[in-house]
Amino acid sequence: MTGRGLRAALPAVLAAVVSVVVSAAGTAVPARADAPRDWEAAALRLPEAQRTAQGDGVLVAVLDTGVVAGHPALRGRVTTGPDFIGGGARPGRSYWGEHGTAMASDVLKVAPKARILSVRVLWDHEDPARQRALKMKQDAQTEKAAHALANGIRYAVGKGAKVVSMSLGTDEWAILAGYEEDTAAAVDYAVSKGVTILASSGNGGSTDRLDVDANKRVSYPAAYPGVIGVAALGPDGRRAGFSQVHTYTTIAAPGVGIYSARNLGGYQSVDGTSPACALAAGVVALALSRNPKLTPGQIRAILTRTARHPAGGYDPLVGFGQVDAAAVVAAAGSPGKPAVRAVPYKGKKYFGNGPTDAPTTHPPIDTGYLLIGGGAGAAGLLLLFVAFLLFRRRKA
């Protein structure tokens, strides 16, 4: 790769490097006294929702660091896709599938009969490949990492995933990582194919009034148009202090003290907008199992309409509010008319105001007028030339 190519790819590489937010699932976090185990079930009203739907027939793609398919919480529910990020890590290592295994278990906690498609697009925090990338080492791995997320999205769509869950974000490295054309195009492609995409809003938020820049950071992929950004809530129903504050946040879900599967066995309590995104993706799977014909636009409308709204109906802290799984499943049964969407025009090609107007035709131009006009133009030029010569002669 040339120096210019490396500079162009560097933002995406760093996005992949740092997108696994350590506070989400990088290490085990002790259970909090104010976060009873499995409190999210009551907060989301899962028992009521699961009496009607459990995610049957819905494939949820978890784009992450890999998923340990043999974990008891996941066994028989996981299909392993390609490793788009590479780097040499293999299942069984402590730094393979730590974050991804936790997120997959959170999806299935909500939608136990859904299926998981694991697509590896990230490095866990302790992965040596991540450490090498942080040193800006230039090699083929750098190029591969730059396109991992976009490739993962397209692969998931091709394999029939109806939900894509991305518990990742670039909010903590906004200066070096941001909008990427190939990922934006992949998101557009997925939505056009009827796939609902969710992403964590980011863990770069702050409650410190003096930290004025903390909540100005933009986290991708949550900020891409078409993606449902998910903020994190604590057991008190308020925004978790770390949860990113931004206008791309669509909804919020529990994200503090969420017991999740651990890649080396057992469970751990994790915090972050990562588990919030995974839980919300599970809710979408419930809705789709109730009504497989729901479009991404309808799902967004249902999520925002049925959420427990903050004062004013919306704010950048929690979006439209906390997800209510029972209300989402109930609304999925009668979603209303499908949202209007643009479709490509396949008629005749012409200029004008689009296919709603008839093409305008004109009679052919009379060639006699062309000859007359051309002759008059030539005569005019000749007269100007003669006048110029006379003027010069008189002046001399």
C-alpha positions as CSV (number, residue, x, y, z in Angstrom):
1,M,0.0,0.0,0.0
2,T,1.3,3.5,-0.8
3,G,1.7,6.1,1.9
4,R,-1.4,7.9,0.4
5,G,-3.4,4.7,0.5
6,L,-2.4,4.0,4.1
7,R,-3.5,7.5,5.1
8,A,-6.8,6.9,3.4
9,A,-7.3,3.6,5.1
10,L,-6.0,4.6,8.5
11,P,-9.3,6.0,9.9
12,A,-11.2,2.8,9.2
13,V,-8.3,0.7,10.6
14,L,-8.3,2.7,13.8
15,A,-12.1,2.4,14.0
16,A,-11.7,-1.3,13.9
17,V,-8.9,-1.2,16.4
18,V,-10.7,0.8,19.1
19,S,-14.3,0.0,18.4
20,V,-14.6,-2.6,21.1
21,V,-15.1,-0.4,24.1
22,V,-13.3,-1.9,27.0
23,S,-15.9,-0.9,29.6
24,A,-18.5,-2.9,27.7
25,A,-17.0,-6.3,27.8
26,G,-13.3,-6.1,27.7
27,T,-12.9,-7.4,31.2
28,A,-15.3,-8.7,33.8
29,V,-17.0,-6.0,35.8
30,P,-18.1,-6.7,39.3
31,A,-21.8,-6.8,39.8
32,R,-23.2,-3.5,41.1
33,A,-25.3,-3.2,44.2
34,D,-27.8,-1.0,42.2
35,A,-28.0,-3.5,39.3
36,P,-29.8,-6.7,40.4
37,R,-28.9,-9.7,38.2
38,D,-31.2,-9.9,35.1
39,W,-32.9,-6.6,36.0
40,E,-33.2,-6.0,32.3
41,A,-35.9,-8.7,31.9
42,A,-38.3,-6.6,34.0
43,A,-37.2,-3.3,32.5
44,L,-37.9,-4.6,28.9
45,R,-41.0,-6.5,30.0
46,L,-39.5,-9.6,28.4
47,P,-41.9,-12.2,30.1
48,E,-44.9,-10.6,28.5
49,A,-43.2,-10.2,25.1
50,Q,-41.9,-13.8,25.0
51,R,-45.4,-15.2,25.6
52,T,-46.2,-14.1,22.1
53,A,-42.8,-14.2,20.2
54,Q,-39.4,-15.7,20.9
55,G,-37.5,-14.9,17.7
56,D,-38.4,-18.1,15.7
57,G,-37.0,-18.1,12.2
58,V,-35.0,-14.8,12.5
59,L,-31.3,-14.7,11.8
60,V,-29.4,-12.0,13.7
61,A,-25.9,-11.2,12.5
62,V,-23.6,-10.3,15.4
63,L,-20.7,-8.3,13.8
64,D,-18.0,-8.5,16.5
65,T,-14.9,-10.2,17.7
66,G,-16.2,-13.8,17.1
67,V,-18.6,-16.0,19.1
68,V,-17.8,-19.1,21.0
69,A,-20.5,-21.3,19.7
70,G,-20.0,-24.1,22.2
71,H,-21.0,-21.9,25.3
72,P,-24.1,-23.4,27.0
73,A,-25.9,-20.1,26.5
74,L,-25.3,-20.3,22.7
75,R,-25.0,-24.0,21.9
76,G,-27.0,-25.0,18.8
77,R,-28.0,-21.4,17.9
78,V,-24.8,-20.1,16.3
79,T,-23.5,-20.2,12.7
80,T,-19.9,-19.0,12.3
81,G,-19.1,-16.9,9.3
82,P,-15.8,-15.6,7.9
83,D,-13.1,-13.8,9.8
84,F,-12.9,-10.5,8.0
85,I,-10.4,-8.8,10.4
86,G,-7.8,-11.6,10.6
87,G,-4.8,-11.1,12.8
88,G,-4.0,-14.7,13.7
89,A,-6.2,-15.2,16.8
90,R,-8.1,-18.5,17.0
91,P,-11.0,-19.8,19.1
92,G,-9.8,-20.9,22.6
93,R,-7.5,-17.9,23.1
94,S,-8.6,-15.4,25.8
95,Y,-8.5,-12.6,23.3
96,W,-10.8,-14.3,20.7
97,G,-14.5,-13.9,21.0
98,E,-14.6,-12.2,24.4
99,H,-16.8,-9.3,23.4
100,G,-18.7,-11.1,20.7
101,T,-19.7,-14.1,22.8
102,A,-21.1,-11.7,25.4
103,M,-23.1,-9.8,22.8
104,A,-24.5,-12.9,21.2
105,S,-25.8,-14.2,24.5
106,D,-27.5,-10.9,25.2
107,V,-29.4,-11.2,21.9
108,L,-30.5,-14.7,22.8
109,K,-31.5,-13.6,26.3
110,V,-34.2,-11.6,24.6
111,A,-35.0,-13.8,21.6
112,P,-34.1,-17.3,22.7
113,K,-35.3,-19.0,19.5
114,A,-33.5,-16.7,17.1
115,R,-30.3,-17.8,15.3
116,I,-27.0,-16.0,15.5
117,L,-24.7,-15.5,12.5
118,S,-21.2,-14.6,13.9
119,V,-19.1,-12.5,11.6
120,R,-15.7,-11.4,13.0
121,V,-14.9,-7.8,12.1
122,L,-13.1,-6.6,15.3
123,W,-10.2,-7.4,17.6
124,D,-10.7,-7.9,21.3
125,H,-8.9,-5.5,23.5
126,E,-6.0,-7.8,24.3
127,D,-5.5,-9.1,20.8
128,P,-1.8,-8.7,19.7
129,A,-3.1,-7.7,16.3
130,R,-4.8,-4.7,17.8
131,Q,-1.6,-3.7,19.6
132,R,0.4,-3.9,16.4
133,A,-2.2,-1.8,14.6
134,L,-2.0,0.8,17.3
135,K,1.7,1.2,16.4
136,M,0.6,2.0,12.8
137,K,2.4,-1.0,11.3
138,Q,2.0,-1.0,7.6
139,D,1.2,-4.4,6.1
140,A,-1.5,-6.5,4.4
141,Q,-3.4,-6.8,7.6
142,T,-3.9,-3.0,7.7
143,E,-5.7,-3.1,4.3
144,K,-7.8,-6.0,5.4
145,A,-8.9,-4.4,8.6
146,A,-9.9,-1.2,6.7
147,H,-12.7,-2.9,5.0
148,A,-13.7,-5.5,7.6
149,L,-16.9,-3.9,8.7
150,A,-18.3,-3.1,5.3
151,N,-17.5,-6.6,4.1
152,G,-19.1,-8.1,7.2
153,I,-22.4,-6.2,6.6
154,R,-22.6,-7.3,3.0
155,Y,-21.8,-10.9,3.9
156,A,-24.6,-10.9,6.5
157,V,-27.1,-9.6,4.1
158,G,-26.1,-12.3,1.5
159,K,-26.6,-15.0,4.1
160,G,-30.2,-13.9,4.9
161,A,-29.7,-12.0,8.2
162,K,-32.8,-9.8,8.9
163,V,-31.1,-8.0,11.8
164,V,-27.5,-6.8,12.0
165,S,-26.3,-6.0,15.6
166,M,-23.1,-3.9,15.8
167,S,-22.0,-3.4,19.4
168,L,-19.1,-1.2,18.3
169,G,-18.3,2.5,17.8
170,T,-15.6,5.0,17.1
171,D,-16.7,7.7,19.5
172,E,-13.5,7.6,21.6
173,W,-11.3,8.2,18.6
174,A,-13.5,10.7,16.7
175,I,-10.4,12.6,15.4
176,L,-8.9,9.6,13.8
177,A,-11.9,7.6,12.8
178,G,-15.2,8.5,11.3
179,Y,-17.3,8.4,8.2
180,E,-16.2,5.7,5.7
181,E,-17.7,5.6,2.2
182,D,-17.6,1.8,1.9
183,T,-19.3,1.2,5.3
184,A,-21.9,3.9,4.5
185,A,-22.6,2.2,1.2
186,A,-22.9,-1.2,2.9
187,V,-25.4,0.2,5.3
188,D,-27.5,1.6,2.5
189,Y,-27.3,-1.7,0.7
190,A,-28.5,-3.7,3.8
191,V,-31.4,-1.4,4.4
192,S,-32.5,-1.5,0.8
193,K,-32.6,-5.3,1.2
194,G,-35.0,-5.1,4.2
195,V,-32.4,-5.6,6.9
196,T,-32.7,-3.7,10.2
197,I,-29.3,-2.4,11.5
198,L,-28.6,-1.4,15.1
199,A,-25.4,0.0,16.6
200,S,-24.3,1.1,20.1
201,S,-24.4,4.9,20.5
202,G,-20.9,4.9,22.1
203,N,-19.3,5.0,25.6
204,G,-17.7,8.4,25.3
205,G,-20.4,10.3,27.3
206,S,-19.9,12.1,30.5
207,T,-22.0,13.7,33.3
208,D,-19.2,16.1,34.2
209,R,-20.3,19.7,33.3
210,L,-16.7,20.7,32.8
211,D,-16.1,18.0,30.2
212,V,-17.8,19.9,27.5
213,D,-16.3,18.0,24.6
214,A,-17.2,14.5,25.8
215,N,-20.8,14.6,24.4
216,K,-19.8,16.2,21.1
217,R,-18.1,13.1,19.7
218,V,-19.7,11.3,16.9
219,S,-19.7,7.5,16.9
220,Y,-19.9,5.5,13.7
221,P,-21.6,3.2,12.6
222,A,-24.4,4.5,14.9
223,A,-24.4,7.9,13.1
224,Y,-24.8,6.5,9.6
225,P,-28.3,7.2,8.2
226,G,-30.4,4.1,8.4
227,V,-28.8,2.7,11.5
228,I,-30.7,2.6,14.8
229,G,-28.4,4.0,17.5
230,V,-28.9,2.6,21.0
231,A,-28.0,4.4,24.2
232,A,-27.5,2.7,27.6
233,L,-29.7,3.0,30.7
234,G,-29.1,2.1,34.3
235,P,-31.6,0.3,36.6
236,D,-33.1,3.7,37.6
237,G,-34.2,4.2,34.0
238,R,-31.8,7.1,33.4
239,R,-29.0,7.4,31.0
240,A,-25.8,5.6,32.1
241,G,-23.1,8.2,32.7
242,F,-20.8,6.8,30.0
243,S,-23.6,6.6,27.3
244,Q,-22.9,8.9,24.4
245,V,-25.2,11.9,24.0
246,H,-26.0,12.7,20.4
247,T,-28.8,13.3,18.0
248,Y,-28.2,10.0,16.2
249,T,-29.4,8.1,19.3
250,T,-32.7,6.5,18.4
251,I,-33.7,4.5,21.5
252,A,-32.2,3.3,24.8
253,A,-32.0,-0.1,26.5
254,P,-30.4,-1.5,29.7
255,G,-26.7,-1.3,29.7
256,V,-25.4,-1.6,33.3
257,G,-24.7,-4.8,35.1
258,I,-25.8,-7.1,32.2
259,Y,-24.8,-10.7,32.9
260,S,-23.5,-12.1,29.7
261,A,-21.7,-15.2,28.5
262,R,-17.9,-15.3,28.9
263,N,-15.8,-16.7,26.1
264,L,-13.8,-18.9,28.5
265,G,-16.9,-20.2,30.2
266,G,-19.3,-18.9,32.7
267,Y,-20.7,-15.4,32.8
268,Q,-19.6,-11.9,33.6
269,S,-21.4,-8.6,34.4
270,V,-20.8,-6.0,31.7
271,D,-21.6,-2.3,31.2
272,G,-21.9,-0.3,28.0
273,T,-23.9,0.7,25.1
274,S,-22.7,-2.6,23.6
275,P,-25.1,-4.9,25.6
276,A,-27.8,-2.2,25.2
277,C,-27.5,-2.6,21.4
278,A,-27.5,-6.4,21.6
279,L,-30.6,-6.4,23.8
280,A,-32.4,-4.1,21.4
281,A,-31.5,-6.3,18.5
282,G,-33.1,-9.2,20.3
283,V,-36.3,-7.1,20.6
284,V,-36.2,-6.5,16.9
285,A,-35.9,-10.3,16.4
286,L,-39.0,-10.7,18.5
287,A,-41.0,-8.3,16.3
288,L,-39.9,-10.0,13.1
289,S,-40.8,-13.4,14.4
290,R,-44.3,-12.0,15.1
291,N,-44.4,-10.3,11.7
292,P,-41.7,-11.3,9.2
293,K,-43.0,-8.7,6.6
294,L,-41.9,-5.7,8.7
295,T,-39.7,-3.3,6.9
296,P,-36.7,-1.5,8.5
297,G,-38.8,1.7,8.4
298,Q,-41.8,0.1,10.1
299,I,-39.5,-1.4,12.8
300,R,-38.0,2.0,13.5
301,A,-41.4,3.5,13.7
302,I,-42.6,0.8,16.1
303,L,-39.6,1.1,18.3
304,T,-39.9,4.9,18.6
305,R,-43.6,5.0,19.0
306,T,-43.8,2.4,21.7
307,A,-40.8,3.5,23.7
308,R,-41.2,5.0,27.1
309,H,-40.6,8.6,26.0
310,P,-38.6,11.2,27.9
311,A,-40.1,14.6,28.6
312,G,-40.8,16.3,25.3
313,G,-40.9,12.9,23.5
314,Y,-37.2,12.9,22.4
315,D,-33.9,14.0,23.7
316,P,-30.2,13.2,22.6
317,L,-29.6,11.4,25.9
318,V,-31.9,8.5,25.4
319,G,-33.5,9.1,22.0
320,F,-37.2,8.3,22.0
321,G,-36.7,6.5,25.3
322,Q,-36.5,3.0,26.7
323,V,-37.5,0.1,24.6
324,D,-40.6,-1.8,25.7
325,A,-40.4,-5.3,24.2
326,A,-44.0,-6.2,25.1
327,A,-45.3,-3.1,23.4
328,V,-43.1,-3.7,20.3
329,V,-44.3,-7.2,19.9
330,A,-48.0,-6.1,20.3
331,A,-47.5,-3.4,17.7
332,A,-45.8,-5.7,15.3
333,G,-49.0,-7.5,14.7
334,S,-50.7,-4.4,13.2
335,P,-47.9,-2.1,12.0
336,G,-50.0,0.0,9.7
337,K,-49.2,0.8,6.1
338,P,-45.7,0.2,4.9
339,A,-43.5,3.2,4.8
340,V,-43.1,5.0,1.4
341,R,-39.8,4.2,-0.2
342,A,-38.0,5.2,-3.4
343,V,-37.7,2.6,-6.2
344,P,-35.6,2.7,-9.3
345,Y,-37.4,3.9,-12.5
346,K,-37.3,1.2,-15.2
347,G,-39.1,3.1,-18.1
348,K,-37.7,5.0,-21.0
349,K,-34.8,7.4,-20.3
350,Y,-35.4,11.1,-20.8
351,F,-34.7,14.4,-19.3
352,G,-37.4,16.2,-17.5
353,N,-39.2,16.1,-14.2
354,G,-39.1,12.3,-13.7
355,P,-41.4,9.4,-14.7
356,T,-44.5,11.2,-13.5
357,D,-44.3,13.6,-16.5
358,A,-44.6,12.5,-20.2
359,P,-41.4,13.0,-22.2
360,T,-41.5,16.1,-24.3
361,T,-40.9,15.8,-28.1
362,H,-40.0,18.5,-30.6
363,P,-40.4,18.7,-34.4
364,P,-37.2,18.5,-36.4
365,I,-35.5,21.8,-37.2
366,D,-35.9,23.0,-40.8
367,T,-32.4,22.8,-42.3
368,G,-33.2,25.8,-44.5
369,Y,-33.2,28.0,-41.5
370,L,-29.8,26.6,-40.5
371,L,-28.4,27.5,-43.9
372,I,-29.9,31.1,-43.8
373,G,-28.7,31.6,-40.2
374,G,-25.2,30.3,-41.1
375,G,-24.9,32.5,-44.2
376,A,-26.0,35.6,-42.3
377,G,-23.5,34.9,-39.5
378,A,-20.7,34.5,-42.1
379,A,-21.6,37.8,-43.8
380,G,-21.7,39.6,-40.5
381,L,-18.2,38.4,-39.6
382,L,-16.9,39.6,-43.0
383,L,-18.3,43.1,-42.5
384,L,-16.7,43.3,-39.1
385,F,-13.4,42.3,-40.6
386,V,-13.6,45.0,-43.4
387,A,-14.6,47.6,-40.8
388,F,-11.5,46.7,-38.7
389,L,-9.2,47.1,-41.7
390,L,-10.7,50.5,-42.6
391,F,-10.3,51.7,-39.1
392,R,-6.7,50.8,-38.9
393,R,-6.0,52.4,-42.3
394,R,-7.6,55.7,-41.3
395,K,-5.7,55.7,-38.0
396,A,-2.4,55.3,-39.9
